[in-house]
């Protein structure tokens, strides 16, 4: 397999991991906190766990959007720059 193509695939997978980390991390932290709160108070309402996670994910996306946009743009520029080097 072409080494340029392998490099692009590796970079794309890395970007996917980095771009998805902020919302997943925020959902994890808020989910653990609301779960502990629900366990302590014995309130088992499903919406109490969903709404804070949704707000945390949207907030994390809003805060991390400059980083995400720059990272995806850098990957796209690298893909276009290396597109001519990929052999048939």
N, C-alpha and C positions, 0 to 999 in steps of 0.2 A: 504494500500500500504506500501511497505517496506520503513522504514525511511532512509536506506542507499541509496536506489534508488532515493528517493525524494531529498536527499542531492546532489547526483551526477547530477540530472536534474537541480537543482537550480544553482549549480556551473557552469554547461555547459551554461546555459542561461546568467549568469553573464560574463563568458568568451566571449561569442558572442558579448555582448554589449561593453565590454572593447576593444575587438579586432577591432570592426567596428567603434569605436568612432574617432580615428585619421583621417582616410580618409574621413569620413562623415563630420567631423568638418572642415577639410581643404577645402573640396568642398563647404561647406556652406559659409565660410568666403570669398573665392575667388569668388563664385557666386554672393554674395551680392555686393562685390566691383566692379566686372565687370558690374553688372546690374546697379549700381549707375553711373558708368562711361558712360555706353551706354545711360542711360537716360539723363545725363548731356550734352553729345555731340550729341544726337539724331542719333547715328549710330546704326542701328538695324541689323547688320550682325550676323547670328547665330554662325558662327565659332569663333567669338571673345569671346563668352561666353563659348564655349565648350573646346577649346584648353587650356586656363589657368586652368580650373578646372581639366582637365586630368593631366596636369603637376603637379598641387598641390596634387592631389591624389597619383600620383606615388612618389612624394617627401615625402609625409607623410608616405607612406608605406615603403619607404627606411629608413626613420629616425626611425620609430616605429617598424621595423622588429625585433630587438633584444627583445624588450618588448613582442611583439606578440608571437614570438617563445618560449620564456621562459614561458609565461602564458599558451600556448597550451601544452607544454611539461609537465608542472606541473599538468595540468588537466589530461593528459593521464596517468601520473604516479599514480595519485590518483585513477583514474578509474581502472587501473590494480591492485592496492593494495586493493581496496574495492570489486573487482569482486567476490572474494571467499565468501564474507559475504552476498551477495544477495541470499535470499532464493527462493525456487521454487514457 
